[in-house]
Amino acid sequence: MAERPEDLNLPNAVVGRIIKEAIPEGVNVSKEARLAISKAASVFVLYATSCSNNYALKAKRKTISAQDVLSAMEEMEFEQFIDPLAEALEAFRNQQQGKKEAIAEKKKKTTDSNTSGEGQGDEDKEGSEEEDDVTYQGEEKEDYIITVNEDDDEVEEVDDS
C-alpha cells in the first residue's frame, strides 16, 4: 500500500507525454490543467482497479485478470472502451506469443548446433549459457514466481495458482 496519498498519482512526465500526443500541435496546456488531468487519470486507474478487484474476489481469486478489467469497464459504464481494450489485449497476447516463439526457435538453434558436434569449444558453451532464460524459484512473493529473461532484461510475473 502507498504510504502517502501522493504516491498513488501517476508520474507527471508520463501524463504530460500522453497529453502532448493527444492534442493537436500548437495547443498549450497549463500546468494546472496537467495536474488536474493527472489527478483524474489516477482516480480513474484506482477506481478501475477497485472494480476489477471486486470481480476477482467474487471469483475467489487474488489475481485480477483481463476479463475482470473488461467487466469492470462495463460496470463503470465505459462500454466504449471495451472493444479497443479487447483489441489491445489481443495484440499484446500476439506480441508475447511471438516473443516466446522467437526464444524457443533461438534455443532450438542453439541446442541443434551444440548437439551436431560443431563448435563445442569453451567459447560456444559460454555463449549458450548467456542466451538461456533463468528462473529464480527462490524469489517467490505470494502467488507469483518471478522469471528473469536475461536476453531482454525483463521481469515477468507468472501466476502460480
C-alpha positions, -999 to 999 in steps of 0.1 A, spaced: 0 0 0 11 36 -5 24 54 25 12 89 13 -17 99 -10 8 115 -35 23 80 -40 -9 70 -58 -6 96 -85 7 87 -120 41 102 -129 37 137 -143 62 131 -171 41 101 -184 8 121 -181 24 151 -199 36 128 -227 1 114 -231 -14 148 -231 11 161 -257 3 131 -280 -34 135 -276 -37 172 -286 -30 190 -319 3 207 -324 4 243 -312 -21 238 -284 -7 246 -250 -19 230 -217 -14 249 -185 4 234 -155 -28 234 -135 -47 216 -163 -19 190 -165 -22 185 -127 -60 182 -129 -57 156 -158 -31 137 -138 -52 135 -107 -83 125 -128 -63 98 -145 -50 85 -112 -86 84 -98 -97 65 -129 -70 39 -125 -77 34 -88 -114 31 -95 -109 7 -124 -86 -14 -103 -110 -15 -74 -139 -26 -96 -117 -52 -113 -106 -65 -79 -142 -69 -69 -148 -92 -99 -117 -112 -90 -128 -115 -53 -163 -127 -65 -145 -155 -84 -124 -162 -53 -92 -152 -69 -64 -129 -57 -52 -121 -92 -71 -96 -114 -75 -109 -149 -80 -91 -182 -116 -103 -182 -121 -87 -148 -110 -54 -162 -133 -56 -192 -162 -65 -169 -153 -36 -146 -154 -12 -176 -189 -23 -184 -199 -19 -147 -184 16 -147 -204 25 -178 -174 28 -200 -187 4 -227 -170 24 -254 -136 13 -241 -143 -25 -241 -137 -31 -278 -105 -10 -280 -92 -27 -248 -101 -62 -261 -82 -54 -294 -52 -41 -274 -52 -72 -253 -53 -94 -283 -24 -75 -299 -4 -78 -266 -11 -115 -264 0 -120 -301 32 -100 -294 40 -121 -263 34 -153 -283 57 -141 -310 84 -134 -284 80 -168 -269 82 -185 -303 114 -165 -312 130 -175 -279 120 -212 -285 134 -210 -320 167 -194 -307 170 -222 -281 163 -248 -307 190 -235 -330 215 -233 -300 206 -268 -290 209 -281 -326 243 -265 -331 256 -279 -298 244 -314 -305 256 -315 -341 292 -315 -328 301 -282 -344 319 -256 -322 319 -274 -289 348 -253 -276 346 -234 -244 336 -201 -261 305 -217 -276 294 -232 -243 298 -198 -225 277 -181 -252 249 -206 -250 247 -201 -212 241 -164 -217 212 -170 -241 192 -192 -217 163 -178 -197 168 -181 -159 140 -188 -134 148 -179 -98 124 -201 -78 136 -185 -45 121 -151 -54 85 -161 -47 61 -135 -35 26 -145 -26 12 -165 -56 38 -154 -81 71 -167 -93 95 -141 -108 111 -152 -141 141 -132 -154 148 -133 -191 185 -123 -194 182 -116 -232 157 -87 -227 164 -78 -191 127 -81 -184 109 -94 -154 78 -115 -159 55 -124 -131 37 -157 -137 6 -166 -117 13 -198 -98 -23 -207 -89 
